[in-house]
Amino acid sequence: MSTRTRTASAPEDAYTAEPFLPEDGGLEALREAAAECRGCPLHRDATQTVFGAGDTDARVFLVGEQPGDQEDRQGRPFVGPAGKVLDRALGEAGIDPSQTYVTNAVKHFKWTQPPGGGKRRIHKAPSLREMTACGPWLAAELALVEPEIIVVLGATAGKALLGSSFRVTKQRGMLLEEEIHGRHARVVATIHPSAVLRADDREAVYQGLVSDLKVAARALG
């Protein structure tokens, strides 16, 4: 069989994680199945699948874009610098980070090398096709956790859940009523915490994040 024939029949060419989902089981079954996911080409360059983590009875379900460099190496979401910003902001907003569930729209780290080479791995935004391929995992997590509030962190996560017309600059800090993967959901959108780390005025951007998270906290009652 030629290389071309093998490539054409590779499971990642279908761009869907659906065949890799387990028929039943809880979070651990999902996590174990996701570790073998070949639903899109992103698995090829990633160290490992980074599945969601946290309280499966959580009232708050947080969705980011994709794992970063540290998450890819450690196998857990939001363990890098952005995760520390998120935990601090949640606490200030009145949401206990230990009682949330955190995940990403895409479960593999998409990266590129800097111009001229080097060992540093630079984050590269996933495409709509890659986000759609990973959608079945996110749907399964939502069905398992059944949160009261979904917090969307950043534009990419917003587009993955709310469609390509989503704009974080226009819809952040609002309590939205949406249909997400066949379920009615209350959604609050905000920036990704990594935006705080990139900002010139970090404190102002951070306070904006906290303010948005307070909307979610108030909605919980």
MOLINBEL-V617508 format. One record per residue. PSI is psi in whole degrees, -180 to 180 (999 if undefined). Layout:
# MOLINBEL-V617508
{{PSI} {PSI}}
This chain:
# MOLINBEL-V617508
{{134} {162} {-37} {-41} {-43} {-42} {-41} {-29} {7} {142} {-30} {-19} {-19} {-18} {54} {137} {-5} {-44} {-16} {-9} {139} {156} {-32} {-177} {167} {-154} {-41} {-38} {-40} {-45} {-43} {-40} {-39} {-29} {-22} {10} {132} {37} {-11} {167} {-11} {-25} {-23} {-39} {-5} {152} {-41} {167} {137} {100} {172} {164} {155} {-160} {118} {-9} {17} {142} {-23} {128} {113} {132} {119} {-168} {-65} {166} {149} {-170} {-49} {-38} {-41} {-37} {-36} {-18} {16} {145} {147} {47} {-4} {-164} {-40} {-34} {-37} {-40} {-43} {-46} {-43} {-42} {-40} {-46} {-43} {-27} {-9} {20} {123} {116} {-30} {-12} {26} {167} {129} {139} {-176} {154} {-32} {136} {-1} {146} {120} {123} {166} {164} {152} {156} {134} {1} {-165} {165} {-17} {137} {118} {128} {138} {128} {136} {153} {166} {-37} {-41} {-39} {-41} {-39} {-37} {-7} {-40} {-32} {-44} {-41} {-41} {-39} {-44} {-40} {-34} {-44} {-39} {61} {162} {-31} {135} {127} {119} {123} {93} {167} {-42} {-46} {-39} {-43} {-35} {-36} {-32} {-2} {165} {-17} {-6} {137} {114} {-32} {-28} {-29} {1} {149} {11} {145} {109} {148} {116} {162} {113} {116} {47} {7} {140} {134} {148} {130} {137} {127} {146} {-178} {161} {139} {-21} {-22} {-31} {-42} {-26} {-13} {149} {-44} {81} {-40} {-43} {-43} {-38} {-44} {-32} {-40} {-47} {-43} {-43} {-42} {-28} {-29} {-43} {-41} {-43} {-36} {-26} {-24} {999}}
